[in-house]
């Protein structure tokens, strides 16, 4: 598939409201096709007029497979129409740039945020990963536009994770962060509401959408939870 025409990434300069409150991660466990769930999530965003971010995560993919998947998601977002949703690539600055995605999300062992910022310039929104207030402040100073904080609860969607933070510690990090905090890890509708009340800007989910009988309806419920509870 040819690369889509480049469209500048949404800016976080306008403040926290510029960052979508719901981030839906692609689920490729067991070789499942993540695109039907992405389509359902985008339909919910379109129907409600509320943007989401789709984070492309595929840990076992080759570089070319990840690029192709990202390009397909970018095309789906463009075809879905308003509101303008984001495409964020997990870990890979190079793939995000090559696929004309909006941003990249970096884990604790990925490229440092300041290096990714030099590579991406103003073209990419960069998400960092934090678990305590000190790292949240450092990542913000290095150029992170938002922070993923977690795991907040136990989850089986990713191996090798540290102990869950829980709602209280998530709130402590959120209070010290000067950019939006996206809570991740074991999030469902009820937990999403609690996390937002504790100070999170929004949440990131995998199973809550990918394992739902109706991904569109599940996305709509999550969007309502993170919007109404603020």
C-alpha positions as CSV (number, residue, x, y, z in Angstrom):
1,X,0.0,0.0,0.0
2,X,1.5,3.4,-0.9
3,X,2.2,5.8,1.9
4,X,-0.7,8.3,2.6
5,X,-0.2,11.9,1.9
6,X,1.4,13.5,5.0
7,X,-0.8,15.5,7.2
8,X,0.8,17.3,10.2
9,X,0.2,15.6,13.5
10,X,-2.2,17.1,15.9
11,X,-0.4,19.4,18.3
12,X,-0.5,19.3,22.1
13,X,0.3,23.0,22.3
14,X,-3.4,23.7,22.9
15,X,-3.3,21.9,26.2
16,X,-4.6,18.6,27.6
17,X,-7.8,18.7,25.6
18,X,-5.8,18.1,22.4
19,X,-4.8,14.6,23.5
20,X,-7.6,12.0,23.0
21,X,-8.9,10.7,26.2
22,X,-9.2,7.1,24.9
23,X,-6.3,5.2,23.4
24,X,-7.2,1.8,21.8
25,X,-4.3,-0.5,21.2
26,X,-4.2,-3.1,18.4
27,X,-4.4,-6.6,19.7
28,X,-2.5,-9.2,17.6
29,X,-2.3,-11.9,20.2
30,X,-2.8,-15.4,18.7
31,X,-2.4,-13.9,15.2
32,X,-5.8,-12.2,15.4
33,X,-6.6,-9.5,12.9
34,X,-6.8,-6.2,14.8
35,X,-8.4,-4.2,12.1
36,X,-12.1,-5.1,12.6
37,X,-11.7,-3.8,16.2
38,X,-10.0,-0.7,15.0
39,X,-12.9,-0.1,12.5
40,X,-15.5,-0.5,15.3
41,X,-13.6,1.9,17.6
42,X,-13.4,4.5,14.8
43,X,-17.1,4.1,14.1
44,X,-17.8,4.9,17.7
45,X,-15.6,7.9,17.6
46,X,-17.3,9.2,14.5
47,X,-20.8,8.6,15.8
48,X,-20.1,10.4,19.1
49,X,-17.9,13.1,17.6
50,X,-15.1,12.4,20.1
51,X,-11.6,11.6,18.8
52,X,-9.6,8.6,19.9
53,X,-6.0,7.5,19.5
54,X,-5.3,4.1,17.9
55,X,-1.9,2.8,19.1
56,X,-0.4,0.3,16.7
57,X,1.3,-2.4,18.8
58,X,2.5,-5.6,17.3
59,X,5.5,-7.0,19.2
60,X,6.2,-10.0,17.0
61,X,5.9,-8.3,13.6
62,X,8.8,-7.8,11.2
63,X,9.6,-4.2,10.3
64,X,7.7,-4.4,7.1
65,X,4.7,-6.0,8.7
66,X,4.5,-3.3,11.3
67,X,4.9,-0.6,8.6
68,X,2.1,-2.2,6.6
69,X,-0.2,-2.5,9.6
70,X,0.5,1.1,10.5
71,X,-0.2,2.4,7.0
72,X,-3.5,0.5,7.0
73,X,-4.6,2.1,10.3
74,X,-3.5,5.5,9.0
75,X,-5.7,5.0,5.9
76,X,-8.6,3.8,8.0
77,X,-8.4,6.9,10.2
78,X,-8.4,9.1,7.1
79,X,-11.4,7.3,5.6
80,X,-13.4,7.5,8.8
81,X,-13.7,11.2,8.6
82,X,-14.1,13.6,11.5
83,X,-13.3,13.9,14.3
84,X,-9.6,13.8,13.6
85,X,-8.3,10.7,15.4
86,X,-4.7,9.9,16.1
87,X,-2.4,7.0,15.0
88,X,0.4,6.3,17.5
89,X,3.0,3.6,16.9
90,X,4.3,1.7,19.9
91,X,8.1,1.8,20.3
92,X,9.1,2.7,16.8
93,X,10.0,6.3,15.8
94,X,11.2,5.1,12.3
95,X,7.9,3.4,11.5
96,X,5.8,6.3,12.8
97,X,7.7,8.6,10.5
98,X,7.6,6.3,7.5
99,X,3.9,5.7,7.8
100,X,3.0,9.3,8.4
101,X,1.5,8.5,11.8
102,X,0.8,11.2,14.3
103,X,3.0,10.0,17.1
104,X,5.0,7.3,18.9
105,X,4.7,5.9,22.4
106,X,8.0,5.0,24.0
107,X,8.5,2.5,26.8
108,X,11.1,2.6,29.5
109,X,13.6,0.6,27.4
110,X,12.9,2.3,24.1
111,X,14.7,5.4,22.7
112,X,14.9,8.2,25.1
113,X,12.3,10.8,24.6
114,X,14.8,13.6,23.9
115,X,16.4,11.5,21.1
116,X,12.9,10.7,19.6
117,X,12.1,14.4,19.8
118,X,15.3,15.2,17.8
119,X,14.4,12.6,15.2
120,X,10.7,13.5,14.9
121,X,11.0,17.3,15.4
122,X,7.6,18.9,15.6
123,X,6.1,16.2,13.3
124,X,5.4,13.6,16.0
125,X,3.6,13.6,19.3
126,X,5.7,11.7,21.7
127,X,4.3,9.7,24.6
128,X,6.6,8.6,27.4
129,X,6.1,5.9,30.1
130,X,6.2,6.9,33.8
131,X,5.5,5.2,37.1
132,X,6.4,7.9,39.6
133,X,6.3,11.7,39.8
134,X,10.1,12.1,39.3
135,X,10.2,10.3,36.0
136,X,7.0,12.1,34.9
137,X,8.7,15.4,35.4
138,X,11.9,14.3,33.6
139,X,10.0,12.9,30.6
140,X,8.0,16.1,30.3
141,X,11.2,18.2,30.4
142,X,12.6,15.9,27.7
143,X,9.7,16.7,25.3
144,X,7.0,14.2,26.0
145,X,3.5,15.4,25.0
146,X,1.7,12.9,27.2
147,X,2.5,10.1,29.6
148,X,1.4,6.5,29.7
149,X,1.2,5.5,33.4
150,X,0.8,1.9,34.5
151,X,0.1,-0.9,34.7
152,X,-2.7,0.4,37.0
153,X,-4.2,-3.1,37.4
154,X,-3.1,-6.6,36.6
155,X,-3.1,-7.4,32.9
156,X,-2.3,-10.4,30.7
157,X,-1.9,-8.5,27.5
158,X,1.9,-7.9,28.0
159,X,4.6,-9.9,29.7
160,X,7.2,-8.7,32.1
161,X,5.3,-5.8,33.6
162,X,6.0,-4.4,37.1
163,X,3.4,-4.6,40.0
164,X,0.2,-2.7,39.4
165,X,0.1,0.9,40.7
166,X,-3.5,1.1,41.6
167,X,-5.7,4.2,41.5
168,X,-4.0,6.1,44.4
169,X,-0.5,6.0,43.0
170,X,-1.8,6.8,39.5
171,X,-3.3,9.9,41.0
172,X,0.0,10.9,42.6
173,X,1.7,10.8,39.3
174,X,-1.1,12.6,37.5
175,X,-1.0,15.4,40.1
176,X,2.8,16.0,39.5
177,X,2.6,15.7,35.7
178,X,2.4,18.9,33.6
179,X,1.1,17.0,30.5
180,X,-1.9,14.7,30.1
181,X,-1.6,11.3,31.8
182,X,-3.1,8.2,30.1
183,X,-3.7,5.3,32.5
184,X,-3.1,1.8,31.1
185,X,-3.2,-1.8,32.4
186,X,-6.3,-3.8,33.2
187,X,-8.7,-0.9,32.4
188,X,-12.4,-1.5,31.9
189,X,-15.3,0.9,32.0
190,X,-15.7,1.0,35.8
191,X,-11.9,1.3,36.3
192,X,-11.7,4.0,33.6
193,X,-14.1,6.2,35.5
194,X,-12.2,5.7,38.8
195,X,-8.9,6.5,37.1
196,X,-10.2,9.7,35.5
197,X,-11.7,10.8,38.9
198,X,-8.2,10.2,40.4
199,X,-6.6,12.6,37.9
200,X,-5.9,10.7,34.7
201,X,-6.7,12.6,31.5
202,X,-7.8,9.4,29.9
203,X,-7.1,5.7,29.5
204,X,-5.5,3.2,27.1
205,X,-7.2,-0.2,26.6
206,X,-6.6,-3.5,24.8
207,X,-8.9,-6.3,25.9
208,X,-11.7,-4.0,26.9
209,X,-12.3,-3.4,23.1
210,X,-10.6,-6.3,21.4
211,X,-12.4,-9.0,23.5
212,X,-15.8,-7.3,23.5
213,X,-18.6,-8.8,21.5
214,X,-19.2,-5.4,20.0
215,X,-16.1,-3.3,19.8
216,X,-18.0,-0.2,18.7
217,X,-20.4,-0.4,21.7
218,X,-17.4,-1.1,24.0
219,X,-15.6,2.0,22.7
220,X,-18.7,4.1,23.1
221,X,-19.0,3.1,26.7
222,X,-15.4,3.8,27.4
223,X,-15.6,7.2,25.8
224,X,-18.7,8.0,27.9
225,X,-16.8,7.0,31.0
226,X,-13.7,9.1,30.5
227,X,-15.8,12.1,29.3
228,X,-18.7,12.2,31.8
229,X,-16.5,11.5,34.9
230,X,-14.3,14.6,34.4
